[in-house]
Amino acid sequence: MTSSAEARENSFTQAKCQDLDSTEDAMQIIDELHRSKLEVEIARAQFDSAVDPLLVDHIIFRLSAAEKRLNYLLQAAKRQNLVLEGVRWDLPQWQT
């Protein structure tokens, strides 16, 4: 198991489902949050290294979409009262 997969698995086992229908729903949101955060990080790295103006436009679009998706998932986690041990959704690492 990779380190990111292990981190997700640990998050799954630590998830507390207060208003969610099942632990499976919590695991899905957590997995999507991890993937979405990674997508934002990748898009930011690509933006930092892009030089072609056409490519920069594409990366800006991609970064914007990734940030909007992450924000949506964060709001969904908050609405569902999803709580992870040791994770605070308001910290800068989760902000876009």
TAMOMO-V579479 format. One record per pair of residues at least 24 apart in sequence whose ideal C-beta (glycine too) atoms are under 10 Angstrom apart, sorted by sequence separation. I is the first residue (numbers start at 0). J is the second residue. If there is no record, write none. Layout:
# TAMOMO-V579479
i:I j:J
i:I j:J
This chain:
# TAMOMO-V579479
i:38 j:62
i:41 j:65
i:42 j:66
i:69 j:93
i:70 j:94
i:7 j:32
i:39 j:64
i:40 j:65
i:69 j:94
i:70 j:95
i:4 j:30
i:7 j:33
i:38 j:64
i:39 j:65
i:69 j:95
i:6 j:33
i:7 j:34
i:38 j:65
i:39 j:66
i:68 j:95
i:37 j:65
i:38 j:66
i:39 j:67
i:66 j:94
i:67 j:95
i:4 j:33
i:36 j:65
i:39 j:68
i:66 j:95
i:3 j:33
i:35 j:65
i:38 j:68
i:39 j:69
i:65 j:95
i:3 j:34
i:34 j:65
i:35 j:66
i:38 j:69
i:39 j:70
i:35 j:67
i:36 j:68
i:37 j:69
i:63 j:95
i:35 j:68
i:36 j:69
i:62 j:95
i:3 j:37
i:34 j:68
i:35 j:69
i:34 j:69
i:35 j:70
i:32 j:68
i:35 j:71
i:36 j:72
i:31 j:68
i:32 j:69
i:35 j:72
i:36 j:73
i:31 j:69
i:34 j:72
i:35 j:73
i:33 j:72
i:31 j:71
i:32 j:72
i:31 j:72
i:32 j:73
i:29 j:72
i:32 j:75
i:28 j:72
i:31 j:75
i:32 j:76
i:28 j:73
i:31 j:76
i:28 j:75
i:29 j:76
i:28 j:76
i:32 j:81
i:25 j:76
i:28 j:79
i:32 j:83
i:29 j:81
i:43 j:95
i:28 j:81
i:25 j:79
i:29 j:83
i:32 j:86
i:24 j:79
i:39 j:94
i:25 j:81
i:32 j:88
i:36 j:92
i:39 j:95
i:19 j:76
i:24 j:81
i:25 j:82
i:29 j:86
i:36 j:93
i:25 j:83
i:20 j:79
i:36 j:95
i:18 j:78
i:19 j:79
i:35 j:95
i:18 j:79
i:19 j:80
i:32 j:93
i:14 j:76
i:17 j:79
i:18 j:80
i:19 j:81
i:16 j:79
i:17 j:80
i:18 j:81
i:16 j:80
i:17 j:81
i:15 j:80
i:16 j:81
i:17 j:82
i:15 j:81
i:16 j:82
i:14 j:81
i:15 j:82
i:14 j:82
i:15 j:83
i:13 j:82
i:14 j:83
i:15 j:84
i:13 j:83
i:14 j:84
i:13 j:84
i:11 j:83
i:12 j:84
i:13 j:85
i:14 j:86
i:10 j:83
i:13 j:86
i:9 j:83
i:10 j:84
i:9 j:84
i:10 j:85
i:9 j:85
i:10 j:86
